[in-house]
Amino acid sequence: MKKLLLLITGFVLSLTIPAQGKKRDNGKEKDKSKNEKSINQKDSEQIAKEKRVNDEHSKKIWEGTYDNSSNGPKPSKNQPARVRSSFQKDYPNASNISWSKYRGDWAATFGNGTSMSTALYHANGDRRDTRTLITRNETPRNVIDSILHRRHGTWLEDIIKIETPGTTNDIFRIKDIIQGKPQYFYYDTGGNLAKYNY
């Protein structure tokens, strides 16, 4: 009788121990599932934030360049190999790269250290220019002084620094509000008005 009682007790224990382990595992699986959802949610939020920043950057970079036949850059997935190769050579440390096409050129918007930039390439891989939104404090003092001397009420926000390959002189696109409408002026590093096509 003792043997039978021991056998039954052992049998019951052998059934309950795996069931308890399964309950513990279910808790871990639920926690793991919650963590995965939390991580996925954070990733989604980060992607959405990067998209908003990228959209805001692009809006400011291209503002004033639209004409009647064009309504801005279009997202692109297939850039010519020469364009991709040139971009990788020019900006090997670029991060968060997104491509678009605008006026027949290919534009790569990317993280460039602490700021964002947009590099514009012709289909043959030649870089047209690189545009970076800068602050008033980052703009050379002589450029600011020259602008304010010419136009005392100039609005000095959304300053775009345009770097062109093969030259040491940058161009600064300044947005000004004249009679309630935005107008854009280009200045060279000497503070002189310059001509620049989009």
Residue, then its C-alpha position, 0 to 999 in steps of 0.5 A: m500500500k505504501k508503494l502504491l501511495l508513493l507511486i501515485t504521489g510521484f505520478v501527481l508531482s511529475l504532472t504538476i512540475p512541468a505544468q508549473g514550468k509552462k506557466r512560468d514560460n508563458g509569463k516569460e513569453k508574454d513579457k518577451s512579447k510586450n518587450e518586442k511590441s515596445i521595441n517595435q513601437k519605439d522603432s516606429e516612433q523613431i522612424a516617424k520622427e526621422k521622417r518628420v525631420n527629413d520632411e522639414h529639412s527638405k521643405k526648407i532646402w527646396e523652398g523657393t525653387y519650385d516652378n509652375s511645372s514642378n511641385g518638388p522632389k519625388p522619392s526615388k529607390n533606383q539611382p544610377a550606379r555612378v550617382r551612388s558611387s559618387f555619393q559614397k565617395d563624397y560622404p562615406n560617413a553619411s547616415n539616414i540616407s534618403w533619395s529623391k529626384y528633382r529637376g532631372d537630378w538625384a538628391a541624397t538627404f543624409g545625416n552629416g554629423t550634427s546636421m542634415s545635408t542634401a547633395l545633388y548629383h547629375a545622372n553621370g555622377d557629377r555632384r552639382d552642390t550640397r545644401t545644408l540648413i545653417t543658423r545665423n551664428e554659423t553664417p560668416r559675419n561679413v555675409i550677415d553684415s553685408i545683408l543687413h547693410r543692404r536690407h535692414g529688415t532682412w529675415l535671417e532664418d532658413i539660411i541655406k549654405i550651398e557648397t559647390p565642388g571645385t570652388t572654395n566660395d560657398i553661396f548662402r541662400i537667404k529668405d526674406i519677406i518682402q510685402g508679405k511674400p517670401q523672396y530668396f537672395y543668394y550671397d557669396t562669402g564676400g557678402n556680395l549678391a550672387k546669381y545661382n540657379y535653383 
